[in-house]
Amino acid sequence: MAQLYVMRRWWQSRGISVRSMVNCSLVSKHRVENQVVDGTLQGLHTMTGGEGPHSYAHNSSYQRGVVDVAKPIIEEEITKKLDISQLSSNGLMNSFWIADFGCSTGHNSFLAIQMITRSIQKKIQSERLVSQVPDFYVFFNDQVTNDFNTLFGSLPPKRHYQAIGLPGSYHGRLLPKASLHFAYSSWALQWLSQVPKAVIDPSSTAWNKGRVHYLGARQEVVDAYSSQHAKDVEAFLEARAQELVSGGLMALVIPAATPKSAEDPNTSYTDIQSEMTLIGSCLRDMAKQVSS
């Protein structure tokens, strides 16, 4: 697996400048999945809450490492591209709104938010364009069934921001127009809003024969997943385009699988494919035991 760090500069409320993007839709064993009917996820799927041995809080050290690696990149982009002059000239610096889309129970999110707020504070102080650092308001977003109790119970006591819960799907708008200064999301956008209907239809050429991933599958299966992911990412970006102020920033950390061969990108994820096949087999066996 490789991490793709994507920084986007929002010059206008509907202007997107993309450095790069890679599609990826894989499976995590700590995601709580709900029943799938006709390709639609029935109910909402969230990470395992609480502080127990099987919780996301105790099984997300890899994701925490990703935050550490992304830190200098995000800090650099804030220093270079956060336009304090434009924000202050528009009268948008009385308060500074930040949102983490897909925060789970917050343990990794808190580290990222601390880094982001400190970098923004240093940027504001260095340019001396405003008389004082604005109040920071951080919106922690995840599905409505997310364990927000654990999140708020774990908030750092010495933090320089006000914390607000923001339940709901990030594939739609969640905040007022032109209200958000900094949007952040890490290890979340790979999740699809729904299973592509074609991959669970035995009569379709994209039928995936009950598998939980597309690695090594025929091109029609890959295209079905890719198309759904493209729709989901477009919906996410459209929503953020309405919410972000002119001159704001967005930082996205997205997991991506890099093919070993450019000539055969569909079937060259050999190592990951074997792992995903094993996980898929275990999940099917578990489902059979529950239904029997």
C-alpha positions in Angstrom: 0.0 0.0 0.0 1.1 3.5 -0.6 -0.3 6.8 0.7 -1.3 9.5 -1.6 -1.3 13.0 0.0 -3.5 15.4 -1.9 -3.5 19.1 -1.2 -6.1 21.2 -2.9 -6.1 25.0 -3.0 -9.6 26.6 -3.1 -9.2 30.0 -4.8 -12.9 30.3 -5.3 -16.0 28.7 -3.7 -16.2 26.5 -6.9 -12.6 26.2 -8.1 -10.6 23.1 -7.5 -6.9 22.7 -8.3 -5.9 19.1 -8.0 -2.3 18.0 -7.5 -3.1 14.3 -8.1 -5.6 11.6 -7.2 -5.8 7.8 -7.3 -8.9 5.7 -6.9 -9.0 2.9 -4.3 -11.8 0.9 -2.7 -10.5 -1.7 -0.3 -11.7 -3.4 2.9 -10.8 -2.8 6.6 -11.5 -5.5 9.2 -12.5 -2.8 11.8 -15.2 -1.3 9.7 -18.7 -2.3 11.0 -20.6 -3.2 7.8 -24.4 -3.4 7.6 -26.7 -5.4 5.4 -26.5 -4.8 1.7 -29.8 -4.9 -0.3 -29.9 -4.3 -4.0 -26.4 -2.6 -3.7 -27.5 -0.1 -1.1 -26.0 -0.1 2.4 -28.9 -0.6 4.8 -28.1 1.4 7.8 -24.8 3.2 8.4 -21.3 1.7 8.7 -18.8 3.0 11.2 -15.6 2.0 12.9 -15.8 -0.1 16.0 -16.2 2.3 18.9 -15.2 2.3 22.5 -11.8 1.6 24.0 -11.8 -2.2 24.0 -9.2 -4.5 22.4 -11.2 -4.7 19.1 -11.9 -1.0 18.9 -10.7 1.2 16.2 -8.8 3.2 18.8 -6.6 0.2 19.5 -6.3 -1.0 15.9 -5.4 2.1 14.0 -1.7 2.5 14.6 -1.1 2.3 10.8 -3.5 5.2 10.2 -1.7 7.1 12.9 1.6 6.6 11.1 0.0 8.0 8.0 -0.8 11.2 9.9 2.8 11.5 11.0 4.1 11.1 7.5 1.6 13.6 6.1 2.4 16.2 8.8 5.3 18.0 7.1 3.5 18.0 3.7 0.4 19.6 5.2 2.4 22.1 7.3 4.3 23.1 4.2 1.2 23.7 2.1 -0.4 25.8 4.9 2.7 27.9 5.1 2.8 28.4 1.3 -0.8 28.6 0.3 -3.1 29.7 3.1 -4.1 33.2 2.0 -4.4 35.2 5.2 -4.6 38.4 3.3 -7.6 37.3 1.3 -9.4 35.8 4.3 -8.8 39.0 6.4 -9.9 41.3 3.6 -13.2 39.4 3.2 -13.8 39.8 7.0 -13.6 36.1 7.5 -11.0 36.0 10.4 -13.1 36.6 13.5 -13.4 32.8 13.8 -11.7 30.0 11.9 -13.7 26.9 11.0 -11.9 23.5 10.5 -13.6 20.2 9.7 -12.3 16.6 9.8 -14.5 14.4 7.5 -14.4 10.8 8.7 -13.0 11.4 12.2 -14.1 8.0 13.8 -13.5 8.1 17.5 -10.9 10.9 17.2 -7.7 9.5 18.5 -5.8 10.0 15.2 -7.9 13.0 14.4 -6.8 14.9 17.5 -3.1 14.7 16.4 -3.9 16.0 12.9 -6.1 18.9 14.2 -3.4 19.9 16.7 -0.9 20.1 13.9 -3.3 22.0 11.6 -4.3 24.6 14.2 -0.7 25.2 15.2 0.4 25.6 11.6 -2.4 28.0 10.9 -1.7 30.0 14.1 2.0 30.3 13.1 1.0 31.4 9.6 -1.3 34.1 11.0 1.2 35.4 13.5 4.0 35.5 11.0 2.1 37.7 8.5 0.8 40.1 11.2 -2.2 41.0 9.1 -4.7 40.6 11.9 -4.6 42.0 15.4 -5.1 38.6 17.1 -5.4 34.9 16.3 -9.1 34.0 15.7 -11.0 31.5 17.7 -10.8 28.0 16.2 -13.9 25.8 15.8 -13.3 22.2 14.8 -16.2 20.1 13.4 -15.7 16.4 13.9 -17.7 14.5 11.2 -18.6 10.9 10.8 -21.8 8.9 10.3 -24.6 9.4 12.8 -23.9 6.0 14.3 -20.3 6.9 15.0 -19.2 6.6 18.7 -19.1 10.4 19.4 -19.2 9.6 23.1 -15.8 8.1 23.0 -14.6 11.0 20.9 -15.8 13.8 23.2 -14.6 11.8 26.2 -11.1 11.6 24.8 -10.7 15.3 23.8 -7.3 16.7 24.7 -7.8 18.8 27.9 -5.3 21.5 26.7 -6.6 22.3 23.3 -6.8 25.6 21.5 -10.2 25.0 19.8 -13.9 24.5 20.4 -15.0 21.0 19.4 -18.4 20.4 17.7 -19.8 17.0 16.6 -21.1 17.0 13.0 -22.9 13.7 12.3 -23.9 12.8 8.7 -22.5 11.6 5.4 -19.7 13.7 3.9 -21.0 12.8 0.5 -23.5 15.7 1.0 -23.3 19.2 2.3 -23.1 19.5 6.1 -22.2 23.1 6.8 -23.5 26.5 5.6 -22.2 27.9 2.3 -18.8 29.7 2.4 -18.3 29.0 6.1 -15.4 26.5 6.2 -11.8 27.6 6.1 -10.0 24.3 6.2 -11.3 20.9 5.2 -9.4 17.7 6.2 -10.0 14.0 5.7 -7.6 11.1 6.3 -8.2 7.4 5.4 -11.9 7.9 4.7 -12.6 8.7 1.0 -11.8 5.1 -0.1 -15.1 4.0 1.4 -17.9 3.7 -1.2 -21.4 5.1 -0.4 -22.9 1.9 -1.9 -21.9 -1.4 -3.5 -22.1 -1.1 -7.3 -25.3 -2.9 -8.3 -23.7 -4.6 -11.2 -21.1 -6.5 -9.1 -23.9 -8.3 -7.2 -26.1 -9.1 -10.2 -25.4 -12.6 -11.5 -26.8 -11.6 -14.9 -24.3 -8.7 -15.3 -21.0 -8.9 -17.0 -19.6 -7.1 -13.9 -20.8 -9.7 -11.5 -18.0 -10.2 -8.9 -19.1 -13.7 -7.8 -19.5 -12.8 -4.2 -16.0 -11.5 -3.7 -15.4 -8.4 -1.4 -12.8 -6.8 -3.6 -12.0 -6.2 -7.3 -8.3 -7.1 -7.4 -7.6 -9.6 -10.2 -11.2 -9.3 -11.4 -12.4 -8.8 -15.0 -12.3 -5.2 -16.3 -16.1 -4.8 -16.0 -15.8 -5.3 -12.3 -13.0 -2.8 -11.9 -14.9 -0.3 -14.0 -18.0 -0.7 -11.8 -16.1 0.0 -8.7 -14.2 2.9 -10.3 -17.4 4.5 -11.6 -19.0 4.4 -8.1 -15.8 5.8 -6.5 -15.7 8.6 -9.0 -19.3 9.5 -8.3 -18.7 9.5 -4.5 -15.5 11.7 -4.8 -17.3 14.1 -7.1 -20.2 14.4 -4.5 -17.7 15.0 -1.7 -15.9 17.7 -3.7 -19.1 19.4 -4.8 -20.2 19.6 -1.1 -16.9 21.0 0.0 -16.9 23.5 -2.8 -20.1 25.0 -1.5 -18.9 25.0 2.2 -15.3 26.3 1.7 -14.7 30.1 1.8 -12.7 31.7 -1.0 -9.0 31.3 -0.2 -9.5 28.3 2.1 -7.6 25.0 1.9 -8.4 21.3 1.8 -6.0 18.4 2.7 -6.9 14.9 1.8 -5.0 11.7 2.7 -6.2 8.8 0.6 -4.9 5.2 0.6 -3.9 4.0 -2.8 -2.6 0.7 -4.2 0.2 1.1 -6.8 0.3 -1.5 -9.6 3.5 -3.3 -10.1 3.1 -3.1 -13.9 1.8 -0.1 -15.8 1.1 -2.5 -18.7 -1.3 -4.6 -16.6 -2.7 -2.4 -13.8 -5.7 -4.7 -13.2 -4.0 -7.9 -12.2 -0.6 -6.7 -10.8 -1.5 -6.1 -7.2 -0.2 -9.6 -6.3 0.6 -9.1 -2.6 -2.6 -7.2 -1.8 -4.7 -9.5 -3.9 -3.7 -12.6 -1.9 -4.4 -10.8 1.4 -7.8 -9.5 0.3 -8.8 -13.0 -1.0 -8.0 -14.5 2.4 -10.0 -11.7 4.2 -12.9 -12.2 1.8 -12.9 -16.0 2.4 -13.0 -15.4 6.2 -15.9 -13.0 5.9 -17.9 -15.3 3.8 -17.4 -18.2 6.3 -18.4 -15.9 9.1 -21.6 -14.9 7.2 -22.5 -18.5 6.6 -22.1 -19.3 10.3 -24.4 -16.4 11.3 -27.1 -17.4 8.7 -27.0 -21.1 9.5 
